[in-house]
Amino acid sequence: MCLAVPMKITAINGYQCTCEAKGIEREVSLFMLQHEELQPGDHILVHVGYAIQKVSEQDAADSWALFDEVLAEI
């Protein structure tokens, strides 16, 4: 099973960006989205260090709500 985590872009430097989710920061490659218009504040799905899709802020929030619900059951 693969899992992509929604994160918010905080800074962009070429094909690399810094993202944040739930207080955690990560460096993420934007190489796979190089033809997508991205800027700080945008939300992306991150899988094994690569941004794989741009998503809306609402979709990111909905995903985190589901993740939180699942984690609360563990």
C-alpha positions as CSV (number, residue, x, y, z in Angstrom):
1,M,0.0,0.0,0.0
2,C,1.3,3.4,-0.9
3,L,0.5,6.6,1.1
4,A,0.9,10.2,0.0
5,V,0.8,12.9,2.7
6,P,-0.7,16.3,2.1
7,M,1.8,19.1,2.9
8,K,1.9,22.9,2.5
9,I,4.7,24.4,0.6
10,T,6.6,27.0,2.7
11,A,9.5,27.8,0.3
12,I,10.6,26.9,-3.2
13,N,14.2,26.7,-4.5
14,G,14.3,25.4,-8.1
15,Y,13.0,21.8,-8.1
16,Q,13.2,21.6,-4.3
17,C,10.8,22.9,-1.7
18,T,10.3,23.0,2.0
19,C,6.9,21.7,3.1
20,E,5.1,21.6,6.4
21,A,2.4,19.4,7.9
22,K,1.4,19.0,11.5
23,G,4.5,21.0,12.7
24,I,6.9,18.7,10.7
25,E,9.1,20.2,7.9
26,R,10.5,18.2,5.0
27,E,12.6,18.9,1.9
28,V,10.6,17.7,-1.1
29,S,11.5,17.3,-4.8
30,L,9.2,19.1,-7.2
31,F,10.8,17.4,-10.2
32,M,7.6,15.4,-11.1
33,L,5.5,18.6,-11.0
34,Q,8.0,20.8,-12.9
35,H,5.3,21.9,-15.4
36,E,2.8,22.8,-12.6
37,E,2.6,26.3,-11.4
38,L,3.5,26.1,-7.7
39,Q,4.1,28.8,-5.0
40,P,4.5,28.9,-1.3
41,G,1.1,28.3,0.3
42,D,0.1,25.7,-2.2
43,H,-0.7,22.1,-1.0
44,I,0.8,19.0,-2.5
45,L,0.7,15.3,-2.0
46,V,4.1,14.0,-1.0
47,H,5.2,10.3,-1.5
48,V,8.7,9.2,-0.5
49,G,10.1,12.7,-0.8
50,Y,8.5,13.6,-4.1
51,A,5.5,15.9,-4.8
52,I,3.2,13.9,-7.0
53,Q,0.1,16.1,-7.2
54,K,-1.1,19.6,-6.4
55,V,-4.3,19.6,-4.2
56,S,-6.7,22.2,-2.8
57,E,-6.4,23.3,0.7
58,Q,-9.8,21.7,1.4
59,D,-8.7,18.4,0.0
60,A,-5.5,18.5,2.2
61,A,-7.6,19.3,5.3
62,D,-10.1,16.5,4.5
63,S,-7.2,14.0,4.1
64,W,-5.8,15.0,7.5
65,A,-9.2,14.7,9.1
66,L,-9.4,11.2,7.9
67,F,-5.8,10.4,9.0
68,D,-6.6,11.8,12.4
69,E,-9.7,9.7,12.7
70,V,-7.8,6.5,11.8
71,L,-5.0,7.3,14.2
72,A,-7.4,8.0,17.0
73,E,-8.6,4.4,16.7
74,I,-5.1,2.9,17.2
